[in-house]
Amino acid sequence: MAHFLQGGSLRCPKPERYESGFIHDIVGEILAQVPNTAYLNVADYPVGLESRVLHVNMLLDVEEKDVRMVGIWGTGGIGKTTVAKAVYNSIVDRFEGSCFLENVRENSMKDGGLVELQNTILFDILGEKRLKVNNADRGINVIKKMLSHKRVLLVLDDVNHFAQLNHFSQNLHNVKSINFRGCKLLKSIPDFSGIPNLVYLNLNYCKSLVAVHPSVGFLKRLVHLSADKCSSLVMFPPRDLWKFFYLEVVESLRIFQKLRGQ
């Protein structure tokens, strides 16, 4: 670290604080250059964890230079957070900055909770205490501006609403592929208007899926939507929008028989 200090000028307006003030600045500069990697505590007996971590890492494919988002879906208590922590620990060293944001659902419901979570992201990744936002809308822009040129690992734990993602990551705009294949608990596809560049959407074998939001039909870049074996599906974008994308569905579904008969 010595080369960072070469040629430093020793100036201080208060002589009595000359030495201590300069040392404080030196320490601050050194700490700013040292990677702040803090590993998370994972379960003491992680039975079957390794295979799940490998699967998520395969989806993330951190060697690629693009933006990846992977969601872990399931009922409470099945180990989603444990898997997320283990994945975080396994790849955090490959990023310029990182943040594991816990209890998003609970904390975002508090007064000022979203702002507090945004400030946590900025501090964990940038290490800058003086950079703070005071409202959620400004926080969205600050996060986008300050982190857009960094390779960042951001984990959001316990997210229960799609809109929460927009408060912490603007990368939804760049998402091109979403794979919900086999999500047994997925009941509805929310408003996707905030993902305008989506090209591929896989809903195959989402047997509890009831509704697909109409916004999906207006995604101009969407060219492939598959919904095979979605036996509970009763709401889908209007038929006149099908021409905008390749539609692959199971022929026996009542909803599609009805739509095609209109």
Beta strands, then each sheet from edge to edge (+ up, - down):
strand 1: 97-101
strand 2: 152-156
strand 3: 177-179
strand 4: 188-189
strand 5: 200-202
strand 6: 211-212
strand 7: 224-227
strand 8: 246-249
sheet 1: 1+ 2+
sheet 2: 3+ 5+ 7+ 8+
sheet 3: 4+ 6+
end
